[in-house]
Amino acid sequence: MKLSARSKLIKPAVTLALAAKAQALRAQGVDLANFTAGEPDFDTPQRIKDTAIVALKKGMTKYTDVRGIEPLREAVVAKYAREYGLSYTKDEVLVSCGGKHALYNVLQATLDPGDEVVIPAPYWVSYSDMTLLAGGAPKLVQTTEENGFRITPEQLKAALTPKTRMFILNSPSNPTGTGYSRDELMALIRVLERHDCMILSDDIYEKIVYEDFRFHNIVSLQPGLRERTILFNSVSKTYAMTGWRIGFAIGPAAVIKAAGTIQSQSTSNATSIAQAAAVEALNGPQDEVTAMVREFEARRDFVVARLKAMPGLSCYNPQGAFYVFPNVRSLFGRKWKEKTLATPADVVEYFLEVARVLCVPGEDFGSTENIRLSYATSLAELEKGCDRIEAAIKKLA
Ligand SMILES: Cc1ncc(COP(=O)(O)O)c(C=O)c1O
Protein backbone atom coordinates (compact mmCIF):
# COMPACT_ATOMS: atom_id res chain seq x y z
CA MET A 1 0.00 0.00 0.00
CA LYS A 2 1.20 3.48 -0.82
CA LEU A 3 2.27 5.59 2.14
CA SER A 4 2.08 9.38 2.19
CA ALA A 5 5.17 11.47 1.56
CA ARG A 6 4.47 13.06 4.95
CA SER A 7 4.79 9.74 6.77
CA LYS A 8 8.23 9.27 5.21
CA LEU A 9 9.49 12.63 6.42
CA ILE A 10 9.85 11.40 9.96
CA LYS A 11 11.21 8.48 11.94
CA PRO A 12 9.76 6.65 14.95
CA ALA A 13 10.77 8.10 18.33
CA VAL A 14 14.01 6.26 19.13
CA THR A 15 13.32 6.29 22.86
CA LEU A 16 10.10 4.31 22.41
CA ALA A 17 11.85 1.76 20.18
CA LEU A 18 14.58 1.29 22.80
CA ALA A 19 12.03 0.86 25.58
CA ALA A 20 10.48 -1.96 23.53
CA LYS A 21 13.95 -3.52 23.06
CA ALA A 22 14.56 -3.38 26.80
CA GLN A 23 11.24 -5.07 27.48
CA ALA A 24 12.02 -7.83 24.97
CA LEU A 25 15.46 -8.50 26.51
CA ARG A 26 14.02 -8.61 30.00
CA ALA A 27 11.36 -11.03 28.81
CA GLN A 28 14.23 -13.31 27.71
CA GLY A 29 15.59 -13.16 31.25
CA VAL A 30 18.48 -10.75 30.51
CA ASP A 31 19.50 -8.75 33.60
CA LEU A 32 19.50 -5.33 32.01
CA ALA A 33 20.31 -1.95 33.56
CA ASN A 34 17.93 0.28 31.65
CA PHE A 35 18.77 3.99 31.48
CA THR A 36 16.37 4.93 28.72
CA ALA A 37 13.31 5.96 30.73
CA GLY A 38 11.88 9.35 29.88
CA GLU A 39 9.62 9.26 32.90
CA PRO A 40 9.91 9.36 36.69
CA ASP A 41 10.14 5.93 38.30
CA PHE A 42 7.88 7.16 41.12
CA ASP A 43 4.19 6.34 41.28
CA THR A 44 1.54 9.03 40.76
CA PRO A 45 0.73 10.47 44.23
CA GLN A 46 -2.21 8.75 45.91
CA ARG A 47 -4.29 11.93 46.27
CA ILE A 48 -4.23 12.32 42.49
CA LYS A 49 -5.20 8.70 41.85
CA ASP A 50 -8.03 8.98 44.39
CA THR A 51 -9.39 12.04 42.59
CA ALA A 52 -9.56 10.10 39.32
CA ILE A 53 -11.37 7.23 41.07
CA VAL A 54 -13.96 9.62 42.51
CA ALA A 55 -14.43 11.22 39.06
CA LEU A 56 -14.94 7.78 37.54
CA LYS A 57 -17.45 6.79 40.21
CA LYS A 58 -19.34 10.02 39.69
CA GLY A 59 -19.75 9.15 36.03
CA MET A 60 -17.31 11.63 34.53
CA THR A 61 -17.00 9.34 31.55
CA LYS A 62 -18.32 11.46 28.69
CA TYR A 63 -16.80 13.84 26.18
CA THR A 64 -15.66 17.09 27.72
CA ASP A 65 -15.16 20.53 26.22
CA VAL A 66 -12.51 19.99 23.51
CA ARG A 67 -10.32 22.67 25.10
CA GLY A 68 -10.39 20.91 28.49
CA ILE A 69 -12.72 21.08 31.49
CA GLU A 70 -13.14 24.52 32.97
CA PRO A 71 -11.73 23.63 36.43
CA LEU A 72 -8.52 22.42 34.77
CA ARG A 73 -8.09 25.47 32.56
CA GLU A 74 -8.80 27.58 35.65
CA ALA A 75 -6.18 25.62 37.63
CA VAL A 76 -3.61 26.34 34.90
CA VAL A 77 -4.53 30.04 34.93
CA ALA A 78 -4.19 30.07 38.74
CA LYS A 79 -0.81 28.32 38.61
CA TYR A 80 0.66 30.91 36.24
CA ALA A 81 -0.74 33.77 38.33
CA ARG A 82 0.54 32.26 41.59
CA GLU A 83 3.97 31.16 40.41
CA TYR A 84 4.92 33.78 37.81
CA GLY A 85 2.55 36.70 38.34
CA LEU A 86 1.16 36.17 34.83
CA SER A 87 -2.42 36.87 33.97
CA TYR A 88 -3.94 34.51 31.43
CA THR A 89 -7.61 33.74 30.90
CA LYS A 90 -9.05 30.29 30.43
CA ASP A 91 -9.50 31.06 26.71
CA GLU A 92 -5.73 31.21 26.54
CA VAL A 93 -5.29 27.62 27.75
CA LEU A 94 -5.65 24.43 25.71
CA VAL A 95 -5.60 21.04 27.44
CA SER A 96 -4.24 18.28 25.18
CA CYS A 97 -3.15 14.64 25.44
CA GLY A 98 0.25 15.51 26.93
CA GLY A 99 2.68 18.33 26.30
CA LYS A 100 3.69 16.55 23.10
CA HIS A 101 0.18 16.77 21.70
CA ALA A 102 -0.12 20.42 22.75
CA LEU A 103 3.09 21.20 20.82
CA TYR A 104 1.90 19.23 17.82
CA ASN A 105 -1.40 21.12 17.67
CA VAL A 106 0.27 24.51 17.98
CA LEU A 107 2.84 23.71 15.28
CA GLN A 108 0.04 22.52 13.00
CA ALA A 109 -1.87 25.71 13.72
CA THR A 110 1.00 28.12 13.05
CA LEU A 111 3.47 26.77 10.47
CA ASP A 112 3.24 27.13 6.71
CA PRO A 113 5.49 25.40 4.17
CA GLY A 114 9.00 26.79 4.28
CA ASP A 115 8.65 28.49 7.66
CA GLU A 116 11.88 28.10 9.58
CA VAL A 117 11.95 26.93 13.17
CA VAL A 118 15.13 27.61 15.11
CA ILE A 119 15.92 24.70 17.43
CA PRO A 120 19.04 24.61 19.62
CA ALA A 121 20.73 21.20 19.34
CA PRO A 122 20.94 18.81 21.13
CA TYR A 123 17.16 18.91 21.21
CA TRP A 124 14.21 16.80 22.29
CA VAL A 125 13.60 14.32 19.47
CA SER A 126 10.08 15.43 18.53
CA TYR A 127 10.71 19.15 17.83
CA SER A 128 12.24 18.63 14.42
CA ASP A 129 9.93 15.82 13.32
CA MET A 130 6.82 17.70 14.41
CA THR A 131 8.12 20.75 12.53
CA LEU A 132 8.54 18.64 9.39
CA LEU A 133 5.05 17.17 9.78
CA ALA A 134 3.66 20.70 9.87
CA GLY A 135 5.52 21.57 6.64
CA GLY A 136 8.12 23.72 8.42
CA ALA A 137 11.90 23.65 8.09
CA PRO A 138 13.87 22.87 11.25
CA LYS A 139 16.97 25.05 11.56
CA LEU A 140 19.22 23.29 14.02
CA VAL A 141 21.80 25.38 15.86
CA GLN A 142 24.60 23.28 17.32
CA THR A 143 25.47 24.29 20.87
CA THR A 144 28.69 23.25 22.58
CA GLU A 145 29.39 21.48 25.83
CA GLU A 146 31.78 24.33 26.74
CA ASN A 147 28.78 26.68 26.65
CA GLY A 148 26.78 24.23 28.75
CA PHE A 149 24.79 23.20 25.67
CA ARG A 150 23.17 26.66 25.61
CA ILE A 151 22.53 28.63 22.45
CA THR A 152 24.42 31.93 22.67
CA PRO A 153 22.82 35.27 21.75
CA GLU A 154 25.26 35.49 18.81
CA GLN A 155 24.22 32.06 17.54
CA LEU A 156 20.55 32.93 17.90
CA LYS A 157 21.00 36.23 16.08
CA ALA A 158 22.83 34.51 13.23
CA ALA A 159 20.10 31.86 12.90
CA LEU A 160 17.17 34.30 12.64
CA THR A 161 16.21 35.16 9.06
CA PRO A 162 13.13 36.75 7.47
CA LYS A 163 11.83 33.18 7.07
CA THR A 164 12.10 32.39 10.79
CA ARG A 165 8.64 31.72 12.12
CA MET A 166 9.60 30.54 15.59
CA PHE A 167 12.26 29.75 18.15
CA ILE A 168 11.90 26.75 20.46
CA LEU A 169 13.31 27.07 23.95
CA ASN A 170 13.54 24.12 26.34
CA SER A 171 14.90 24.83 29.81
CA PRO A 172 15.73 22.59 31.60
CA SER A 173 16.40 20.55 28.53
CA ASN A 174 15.91 17.01 27.44
CA PRO A 175 18.49 15.53 26.67
CA THR A 176 21.21 17.72 28.25
CA GLY A 177 19.59 18.84 31.52
CA THR A 178 20.80 22.37 30.77
CA GLY A 179 18.91 25.22 32.35
CA TYR A 180 19.19 28.88 31.31
CA SER A 181 19.81 31.36 34.14
CA ARG A 182 17.98 34.66 34.32
CA ASP A 183 20.91 36.52 32.72
CA GLU A 184 21.30 33.95 29.95
CA LEU A 185 17.60 34.19 29.16
CA MET A 186 17.69 37.99 29.23
CA ALA A 187 20.50 37.92 26.68
CA LEU A 188 18.37 35.77 24.36
CA ILE A 189 15.35 38.00 25.00
CA ARG A 190 17.34 41.05 23.83
CA VAL A 191 17.88 39.28 20.48
CA LEU A 192 14.26 38.07 20.22
CA GLU A 193 12.94 41.57 20.94
CA ARG A 194 14.47 42.71 17.68
CA HIS A 195 13.06 39.88 15.57
CA ASP A 196 9.35 39.31 15.08
CA CYS A 197 8.99 35.56 15.49
CA MET A 198 6.99 33.32 17.78
CA ILE A 199 8.62 31.80 20.85
CA LEU A 200 7.66 28.31 21.98
CA SER A 201 8.84 27.70 25.52
CA ASP A 202 8.68 24.05 26.53
CA ASP A 203 8.75 24.29 30.31
CA ILE A 204 7.79 20.78 31.25
CA TYR A 205 10.87 20.29 33.47
CA GLU A 206 10.37 23.62 35.27
CA LYS A 207 9.98 21.95 38.68
CA ILE A 208 12.77 19.40 38.34
CA VAL A 209 15.71 21.69 39.11
CA TYR A 210 18.68 21.37 41.48
CA GLU A 211 20.75 23.27 44.02
CA ASP A 212 20.42 27.01 43.61
CA PHE A 213 19.27 26.91 39.98
CA ARG A 214 15.99 28.76 39.51
CA PHE A 215 13.67 28.26 36.59
CA HIS A 216 12.59 31.51 34.92
CA ASN A 217 9.50 31.96 32.82
CA ILE A 218 10.38 33.91 29.67
CA VAL A 219 7.11 35.90 29.63
CA SER A 220 7.47 36.98 33.24
CA LEU A 221 11.03 38.13 32.45
CA GLN A 222 9.82 40.12 29.45
CA PRO A 223 6.03 40.69 29.40
CA GLY A 224 6.47 42.40 26.03
CA LEU A 225 6.91 38.94 24.50
CA ARG A 226 3.55 37.67 25.79
CA GLU A 227 1.66 38.20 22.53
CA ARG A 228 4.03 36.00 20.54
CA THR A 229 4.96 33.37 23.09
CA ILE A 230 3.30 30.01 23.70
CA LEU A 231 4.17 28.23 26.93
CA PHE A 232 4.00 24.44 27.15
CA ASN A 233 3.58 22.46 30.30
CA SER A 234 2.38 19.07 31.43
CA VAL A 235 1.62 17.02 34.51
CA SER A 236 3.70 14.12 33.11
CA LYS A 237 7.10 14.71 34.68
CA THR A 238 6.27 16.93 37.68
CA TYR A 239 3.64 14.58 39.12
CA ALA A 240 4.84 11.26 37.71
CA MET A 241 1.78 11.14 35.45
CA THR A 242 3.24 10.24 32.05
CA GLY A 243 0.57 7.66 31.27
CA TRP A 244 -2.34 9.97 32.07
CA ARG A 245 -1.60 12.14 29.00
CA ILE A 246 -2.42 15.65 30.11
CA GLY A 247 -0.49 18.69 28.89
CA PHE A 248 -1.16 22.35 28.18
CA ALA A 249 -0.48 25.14 25.73
CA ILE A 250 -0.83 28.63 27.17
CA GLY A 251 -0.72 31.70 24.96
CA PRO A 252 -2.65 34.28 22.94
CA ALA A 253 -6.31 33.32 22.40
CA ALA A 254 -6.12 33.29 18.59
CA VAL A 255 -3.37 30.64 18.50
CA ILE A 256 -4.99 28.62 21.27
CA LYS A 257 -8.31 28.70 19.41
CA ALA A 258 -6.71 27.55 16.14
CA ALA A 259 -4.80 24.76 17.94
CA GLY A 260 -8.07 23.76 19.65
CA THR A 261 -9.82 23.54 16.29
CA ILE A 262 -7.11 21.20 15.03
CA GLN A 263 -7.55 19.14 18.18
CA SER A 264 -11.34 19.12 17.66
CA GLN A 265 -10.91 17.52 14.23
CA SER A 266 -8.37 14.95 15.38
CA THR A 267 -8.54 13.69 18.96
CA SER A 268 -11.19 15.86 20.66
CA ASN A 269 -10.73 16.25 24.41
CA ALA A 270 -8.03 14.69 26.57
CA THR A 271 -9.32 11.86 28.79
CA SER A 272 -12.04 13.10 31.14
CA ILE A 273 -10.93 11.43 34.37
CA ALA A 274 -7.27 12.25 33.71
CA GLN A 275 -8.29 15.90 33.48
CA ALA A 276 -9.98 15.64 36.88
CA ALA A 277 -6.78 14.12 38.30
CA ALA A 278 -4.69 16.93 36.79
CA VAL A 279 -6.82 19.53 38.61
CA GLU A 280 -5.84 17.88 41.88
CA ALA A 281 -2.19 17.67 40.78
CA LEU A 282 -2.01 21.42 40.15
CA ASN A 283 -4.17 22.65 43.03
CA GLY A 284 -3.20 20.21 45.78
CA PRO A 285 -0.16 20.14 48.11
CA GLN A 286 3.16 19.96 46.29
CA ASP A 287 5.17 18.00 48.90
CA GLU A 288 5.57 14.90 46.70
CA VAL A 289 7.21 17.00 44.01
CA THR A 290 9.77 18.34 46.48
CA ALA A 291 10.56 14.82 47.73
CA MET A 292 10.92 13.46 44.19
CA VAL A 293 13.24 16.28 43.14
CA ARG A 294 15.42 15.74 46.24
CA GLU A 295 15.81 12.09 45.26
CA PHE A 296 16.61 12.99 41.63
CA GLU A 297 19.27 15.40 42.84
CA ALA A 298 21.01 12.70 44.91
CA ARG A 299 20.99 10.43 41.86
CA ARG A 300 22.32 13.17 39.59
CA ASP A 301 25.20 13.78 42.01
CA PHE A 302 25.97 10.07 42.09
CA VAL A 303 25.82 9.38 38.36
CA VAL A 304 27.71 12.52 37.29
CA ALA A 305 30.53 11.77 39.75
CA ARG A 306 30.77 8.16 38.57
CA LEU A 307 30.75 9.00 34.86
CA LYS A 308 33.29 11.81 35.25
CA ALA A 309 35.66 9.44 37.04
CA MET A 310 35.63 6.97 34.14
CA PRO A 311 38.59 7.21 31.81
CA GLY A 312 37.44 8.47 28.43
CA LEU A 313 34.15 10.04 29.49
CA SER A 314 33.27 13.62 30.30
CA CYS A 315 29.92 14.63 31.70
CA TYR A 316 28.17 17.98 31.93
CA ASN A 317 26.54 18.56 35.32
CA PRO A 318 22.87 19.32 34.59
CA GLN A 319 20.76 21.96 36.31
CA GLY A 320 17.53 20.04 35.89
CA ALA A 321 15.40 17.27 34.30
CA PHE A 322 16.58 13.68 34.94
CA TYR A 323 19.10 13.00 32.20
CA VAL A 324 22.87 13.10 31.86
CA PHE A 325 24.46 13.45 28.46
CA PRO A 326 28.07 12.23 28.72
CA ASN A 327 30.50 12.79 25.89
CA VAL A 328 31.84 9.47 24.57
CA ARG A 329 34.03 10.88 21.75
CA SER A 330 37.22 9.60 23.27
CA LEU A 331 35.94 6.02 22.98
CA PHE A 332 35.80 6.44 19.20
CA GLY A 333 38.59 4.51 17.52
CA ARG A 334 38.67 1.90 20.31
CA LYS A 335 38.04 -1.70 19.23
CA TRP A 336 35.61 -4.41 20.19
CA LYS A 337 35.92 -7.75 18.39
CA GLU A 338 36.36 -6.73 14.73
CA LYS A 339 34.48 -3.51 15.19
CA THR A 340 35.84 -0.01 15.77
CA LEU A 341 33.56 2.29 17.75
CA ALA A 342 32.86 5.40 15.68
CA THR A 343 29.51 6.84 16.73
CA PRO A 344 27.30 7.21 19.82
CA ALA A 345 25.09 4.44 18.38
CA ASP A 346 28.15 2.14 18.28
CA VAL A 347 28.90 2.93 21.92
CA VAL A 348 25.29 2.30 22.92
CA GLU A 349 25.35 -1.03 21.09
CA TYR A 350 28.64 -1.96 22.79
CA PHE A 351 27.29 -1.12 26.24
CA LEU A 352 24.18 -3.16 25.50
CA GLU A 353 26.05 -6.22 24.22
CA VAL A 354 28.90 -6.26 26.70
CA ALA A 355 27.66 -4.42 29.80
CA ARG A 356 23.95 -5.19 29.44
CA VAL A 357 23.29 -1.49 29.99
CA LEU A 358 20.86 0.33 27.74
CA CYS A 359 21.33 4.05 26.96
CA VAL A 360 20.05 6.26 24.14
CA PRO A 361 22.43 7.30 21.33
CA GLY A 362 22.86 11.05 20.83
CA GLU A 363 22.28 11.04 17.07
CA ASP A 364 18.51 11.37 17.38
CA PHE A 365 18.92 14.37 19.66
CA GLY A 366 21.26 16.04 17.18
CA SER A 367 24.58 15.05 18.79
CA THR A 368 27.41 13.06 17.22
CA GLU A 369 29.42 12.71 20.44
CA ASN A 370 27.05 12.04 23.33
CA ILE A 371 24.76 9.39 24.73
CA ARG A 372 21.83 9.95 27.06
CA LEU A 373 21.32 8.19 30.36
CA SER A 374 18.17 8.73 32.37
CA TYR A 375 18.58 8.61 36.15
CA ALA A 376 14.86 8.10 36.70
CA THR A 377 15.76 4.77 38.20
CA SER A 378 16.94 3.61 41.64
CA LEU A 379 20.39 4.40 43.05
CA ALA A 380 21.07 0.64 43.25
CA GLU A 381 20.32 0.29 39.53
CA LEU A 382 22.50 3.32 38.75
CA GLU A 383 25.36 1.84 40.73
CA LYS A 384 25.03 -1.50 38.97
CA GLY A 385 24.93 0.17 35.56
CA CYS A 386 27.90 2.44 36.25
CA ASP A 387 29.98 -0.53 37.50
CA ARG A 388 29.19 -2.38 34.30
CA ILE A 389 29.96 0.56 32.00
CA GLU A 390 33.27 1.11 33.77
CA ALA A 391 34.20 -2.55 33.36
CA ALA A 392 33.14 -2.53 29.69
CA ILE A 393 35.27 0.52 28.90
CA LYS A 394 38.29 -1.28 30.35
CA LYS A 395 37.70 -4.19 27.98
CA LEU A 396 38.01 -2.05 24.86
CA ALA A 397 41.20 -2.45 22.86
C1 LIG B 1 11.32 18.30 26.45
C2 LIG B 1 10.05 17.51 26.42
N1 LIG B 1 8.94 18.12 25.99
C3 LIG B 1 7.76 17.48 25.96
C4 LIG B 1 7.67 16.15 26.33
C5 LIG B 1 6.32 15.50 26.24
O1 LIG B 1 5.83 15.06 27.45
P1 LIG B 1 4.28 14.71 27.65
O2 LIG B 1 3.66 14.58 26.31
O3 LIG B 1 4.26 13.43 28.41
O4 LIG B 1 3.70 15.86 28.42
C6 LIG B 1 8.80 15.46 26.76
C7 LIG B 1 8.75 14.03 27.12
O5 LIG B 1 9.70 13.32 27.18
C8 LIG B 1 10.03 16.17 26.83
O6 LIG B 1 11.15 15.58 27.27
The ligand as an ORCA input file, in Angstrom:
! r2SCAN-3c Opt
* xyz 0 1
  C      11.318     18.297     26.453
  C      10.047     17.509     26.420
  N       8.939     18.123     25.986
  C       7.760     17.480     25.955
  C       7.667     16.150     26.333
  C       6.316     15.503     26.243
  O       5.828     15.059     27.451
  P       4.284     14.709     27.653
  O       3.657     14.579     26.306
  O       4.265     13.425     28.414
  O       3.698     15.858     28.424
  C       8.803     15.464     26.762
  C       8.747     14.027     27.120
  O       9.695     13.320     27.175
  C      10.031     16.173     26.830
  O      11.152     15.576     27.272
*
